[in-house]
Amino acid sequence: MNDLDLSILKTILTNRKYALEFAHDCNEKLFDPSAWRFAKLVIEYIRVYKDVPTKRVILERIDPAKNKAFAEHTDQLFDRIMAFNYDDKEYKHDLEKLKKRYSEKLIHNLKDGLTSQADNLDLKKSIGDIQSVLNNIKNINQLKAYEQNTLKGAADDFKNRYVAKLKDPNFGIGMPTGYSFFDFTTGGMRPSEMLLIGADTGGGKSMLLMNMAMNMWLQGNTIDMERDFREGTDILYISLEMPFNDMQERILARLGMIPQKGIRDAKLTDDEQKRLTKCLKFVKQYPFDFEIVDIPRGATIETIELIFNDIVLTRKKPKVMVVDYLSLMDYTRDENMDDWLKLGKISEQLSEFARVHEIIMLSAVQLNDIMQGKKAMENQIGLHRIGRSKMIMHNANFGIQIEKRPPEEPDITMHIIKSRRTELGKGKALKNYACCALINDPSYSNSVTKTDPDDISDRIGKIKE
């Protein structure tokens, strides 16, 4: 048993909240075999009494006449655990490591078992063993999609968060997207939230998604930096529309502000070639990943989840996932469902995925065509423009619509048309499509347009008793 086992055991013996979560989701098999009986005793008590046990309680649940050796082992192990110096702020990080260790052990045992039967393989039994291991790994890594507490029970946690915010204005702040109008209004994106971008065909949905993902990946770092990087973000970019090589060229063009055509055709000026070399050096040294997954149109949430789980088991879990884009996905659980209903279900699945895995989700949707007529033309901004189904935006925390403007305009205007946390607003980004760039325009003052129709705060005070 090593420090990882001691860390988790110390937490579930001293922190009731984490103890209840662990007892609900996990079992003693995650630990080193030498701690199995002890952990089982602790976990069973927590499940029954909804509290952490003391040393006396644990020892009194053992019959020393029949289990003298185990009682002595428990006595010594409890003291060893309580003497272990540990900060339970690191618990969630260490729990993921414990789960990963357990999953790797299951896979190694499966591999050894199949290898030993190579000459006399029982196919039916082997398939059953494989399925059992996969189910165990999936169950142990499954995260809850909900949080439950009473106002009374959560009061102290709220007080601590509020005091921390008073001391540090950056405490609990969301992740900036790199666009001032959105970050100022919303405070940035938080884990489990979903942002959907809507635009007409060719209106810049994928371009904005990529630039936003780049900003979140870099977090202010530049290709001129070689060390002492600021804290960046790991990104998983699911591309249903564009092949890997094209996406890579786009990202390098934006990163170095180099014409994409010059990269594509290997026809760069000397200065541009130097910047491309800098980009490649930066990518190799930068400790945060921008991972591109090129999969065909029609991919389902099940396919995406398999990819995500594979990454989590072998590398760091990405904090942001981009699906480019929602309208190109498929929903296969009900083949007879109308397309507009499928789009609503896909949006629901992406939102639930973000909540379950506690990541930020970015995606995009197609807008409905503008109806003919002066009134319709004037009313081209809003949730009514979201393509095919109102259910799509119901699942999003935030929605941005790119305003349709003449191609020769030097900028694009973006409107926040959905926000569960703040008022709505609009802003601009400067276009440099040759370098695949939509550059933040910090000089454009944020202006509130109206409140989100889902926000009834302005009406609550008007309700008569």
N, C-alpha and C positions, 0 to 999 in steps of 0.2 A: 504494500500500500504506500502510495507516494503523496506528495503535497496536494495534488489535485483532488484525491479522495478526501483528505483531511479538510480541504477548503469547503467542499460541498457539505460534508457531514457537520462541520462547525456551523455553517449557515442554517441548516435545517434543525439544529439543536438550539439555536439562539434567535432566529428570526421567524416569527409565526407566519407572516405573509408568505415568505418564500417556502417555508415548510409545507404549508397547505397546497401551494402550487405544485411543488415537487411530488407530494404524496398523491395528488390527483393525476398527474401526467406520467410519472416515472415509477420505477421499482428498484429493488436492491441489486439487480443484475448489472446495473451500470457501474457498480463499484468493483474494486479488486475482490476476488473470491474470499480473501481472508476477512473481509468486512461484511460479507453477505448476511450472516445470521444476525449480527448486531444491527445492520441497517434495516433488515426486515422487521425486527422488533420495534425500532423507532418509527418506521413508516406506518406500521399497523396501528400503533398508538395514536399517531397524528390523524389517521383516517377516521378513527373511532371517536376520539375526544376533541378533534379540531383545535389542538393546542400542542405545544412542544413539551416533551417529557423532561423531568429532572432525572438526576442520577439515581436517586432513591426509588423513583417510580419504575425505572427500567430494571433495576436489580431485584425489586420485589415481584416482578413479572417472571423471574427465573426461579425455578426450584433448585436451590443449591445442593440438595440431597441427590438429585438425579443429574444435575448439570454443573458440578463443582468447577470443572475446568472452564466451561463457557462463562460461568459467573465471574471467575477471576479474570478471564480475558476481557469481558465487558467492563469490569471495574477499571482495569488498566487502560483500555482503549478510550473510555469516556474521559479519563483524566488527560490522556494524550491529546485528544481532540480539543478539549477546553483550554489546554495550555498553548495550543497552536495559535499563533498571531495571524489574524486574517481580517481584511476589510471587505465586508459583504457588498460593497459597491462594485466589486469585481465578480460577483456571483454569476450574473448572466453570461458574462464572457467565459468564465470557467465552466459553467454548465454546458455550453456549446462544445467546449473541448472534451468534456467527459462523454457527451453523446457521440462525438466524432470517434473517440477512442473505442467506444463500445461497438459502433457500426463497423469500424475497420476490423475489429476482432471477429465479428460475425462473418465478414467476408473472407478473412484468412482461414477461419475454421471450415467454411464451406468449400473453399478452394482445396484445402488439404484433404477433406473428405472425398471430394470428387476425384482428386488425383489418385487416392488410394484404391478407388474402385475402377480405375481406368480399364483394367483387363476384364472386369466382370461387372459392367455398369448396369444397374437397375434403373431404367429410364423413368419409370413412373415414380419411383421413390426419389430420384434425383430432382425431378421437376417439382415434387412436393417440398423437398428441402430448399430449393431455390426460392420458391414462392413464400415459404415460411420466413426465410431470412429477409426477403424484400419487405414483407409485411411488418416484421419487427423493426426494421430500419425506418420505415415510413411512420409507424406509430410513435416511435421514440422521438422522431424529429418533427412531429406534427405540433403546430403551435395553436393556442386558443385564439379564437376570433372575437373574444369579448373580455371585458373587465367588469367585476362585480364588487360593489361596496355600498355601504350606507353613508349618508352625509356625515353622521356622527363618527363612523369609523374612518372616514377620509379627511376629517377636519384637521388633524395634526399634519398629515401629508401636505394638505393645501397650505397651511401656515408656513411650513418649511419651504415650500416652493415660492411663496410670496416673499418671505424674508430674503431668500436667495436672490430673487429678482430685484429687490431693493438694493442689495449689495452689489449686484452685477447685472446691469441692463441687458447684457447679452445672454444671460442664463435662460435656457429654454427657447431661445429664438429659433425660428425656422431656417431651413437652408435657402440661401438666396439663389435666385435663378439667373441673376446677372442683368435683369431688366428692371430699372428703377421704379417705374410706375407700378409694377406688380409687387415687387418686394416691399416698397414703402406702404402700399395699401394693405397687403395681407400679412406682412411680417415673415414672408418666405414660406416654403413648403415644409411640413412636418411628416414624420413617419406615419404610414397608414393612409395618407391623403392621396387623392387622384386629381390631376389636372387634365382637362380635355381641350384641345385646340381645334377650332372649327374654321374652315375656309372653303372658298369655291375651288373648283378644279384648277390646278396650277397657281393657287393663291398663296403658296408658301408654307403649307402645313409641315411638310417634312423638313424644310429648311429651318423653320423656327424650332421644331423639336430637336434637331441636331445641334443648333446653336445653344439652346437652353441646356441640353445635356453636356455640351462642351464647357459652358460656364460653370455648371455644377461640378464637373470633373476637376476643373482647374482651380476653382476657388481663389483666383487672383494670382496663381503661379504663372510664369511665362517661360518661353523657350530660351530666354537669356539666363535662366537660373540653372545651376548645376548641382547645388546642394542647399541645405537649410530650407527645404520646401515648407510652405504652410500646409496645414491639414487639408487634404483634398478629399475626393469622394470616389468610391468605386461605382462604375456605371455598367449596367447590362443593357445593350441596345439590340432589340429584336427587330430585324429589318425584313418585312414581308414584301417590300416594294423594290428594293435595290440590292443588287449582288454585292458580295463582300468587297471585291476589289474597287468598285465604284464608291462604296461607302468609305473605304480607307483613303482613297484619293480626296474625297470631299473633306474628310476630317483633317488630313495633312494640309490641304489648301487653306482651310479656316485657321488652323493652328499657326501656320507661318505667314498667313495673308499673302498667299502665292496663287496665281491663276491656275484653276483646276485643269484647264486645257493644256497649259504648259507642262503640268505633271503627267497628264494622260499621254501626251505626244513626246515627252522627254525633250521639250524645246523651251528650256528656261534660260534666262539671262544668268550671267555669273553671280550677280547679287541674289537672284532668286534661288539658284542652286545652293548657295551658301546657307540660305535660310532653310531650305529643305533638309540639308545636312544637319542643321541645328535641331530641326523638328525630330528627326530620327534619333539623334543623340538624347534629346529630352525624353522621348517616349521610353527609351531603354532605361534611363536613370530614374524617372519619376515613379515613386512607390505606389501609385494608385492606378487601378486598371480601368481601361475603357474597352469592354469586351463586346464584339460585334457577333451576332448570330444571324446568319443569312438562311432563312427558311421560306418555303414557297407560300404563296397566297393560299388561304383556306386552312391555315394552321389553327388548331383548337387550343383552349386554355390547358387541356391535359398535356399536350405536347410541350407547351411553354413551361409548365410546372415540372415536367421531367428534366428539362434543360436546367432550370433553376436549381432543382434539388441536386443535380450532378455537380453543379458549380459549388454549392454550399458544402457538399461533402469533401470536395478536393481543394477549395480555395476559400478566400474571404467572401462572406456574404455581401453582395452589392447593396448599397443603400438606396440607389435609384434604378428603376427599370423603365425603359422606354419601349413602347410597342408602336411601330410605325407601319400601319396604323390600324385602329380598331375596325374600321369598315372593311378591311381585307381579311379579317378572321372569319372562322366558321363556327357554327353551333350545331353539334351533331346529336345531342341528347334527344331531340325530337325532330326527325327529318320532315315531318308534315307541317311544322310551324312556319308561318309566313315570315318572309325576310325581315320585315320591319320589327317583328317580335324578336327574331333572332338577334338583331343588333342591340336591342334593349337588354337581352339576356347576356350577351357578350360583355357589355358595359358593366353589368352587375357582377359578372365573374371577375373582371379585372379589378373592380373596386374591392371585392371580397378577398382577392389574392393579395392586394396591398395591405389590407387590414390583418389578415392572418399572418403574413410574413413580415409585417411592420416595416414596409419599405415605401418609398415615394414612387408613385406610378404616373407616367406621362404618356399620353396617346393623343390621337387626333381623329376627327370625324369630317365627313363631307357635308357641306351645306346644301339645303334645298335651293333650287333656282329661284331667283326673284320673280315674283308674279308681275305681269304687265299692269301698267296704270301708275299715275303720279303718286297716289297715296302709298301704294306698295313699294315703289322705288324709294320713297322717303323713309320708309319703315324697314330698312334692310338690315338693321342691327338688332339682335336679340335672340332669345332662346327659341323663338318660333322658326328660326332659320336652320336649326340643327336637323340634319338629314334624316328623313324617314320616320323617326320615332322620338317622341318626347321622353321616353323612358331612358334614352341614352344619357342625357345630362342630369337626370334625377339622381344618378349614382355617383356623380362627380362632386368633389368639394369645391372645385374652381373650374370656370370655363372662360376661355379667351377666344374671341372672334377676330379674325384678320379682315379688315375692311377692304372691299374690292375697289381698286383704284387703277388708273391708267398705268401701263407698264413703264412709261418714261418717268414717272414720279420717282424722286430720289430716296423716298422713305416709304415705310408701311405704317399704317395706323392700326393699333390693336385695342380692343375693348374688352374689359372684364365684364362678362355678361352673366356670370354665376359666381357667387361667393357665399359660403356658409359662415364665414367669420367676420366679414367686413362689408363696407359699402362697395359699390362698383366704381369703375373709373376707366380711363384710357391713357394710352401713351404711344410713343413712336420708337421705331428702330430705323437706322440708316442702312440702306441696301448697298451691298457690294457682291452681287451675284457671281462675278467672275471668280472671286475667292470664297464663294459659298458662305458669305458672312452677312449676318443681320446684327449690326452694331448698336449697342445701347445708346440712346440719346438722353443723357442725364439732364440736359437743359430744358427738355420738354416737361412743363409743369403738370403734375398729376391733377386731373379735374374729375370731381365726382359727377356722375351722370344721373344716377337714380339708385335706389336700393334694390337688392335682390328680391324678386317677387316671393321667394320662400321665407324672407325675413319679415316677421310680424311684430318686431320690437316697437316700431313706431305706432302700432295700433293697440298695444296692450293697455296703455294708459287711458285710452278712450273708451274702454269697455265699462259700461255702467254697472254698478252693483245692483 
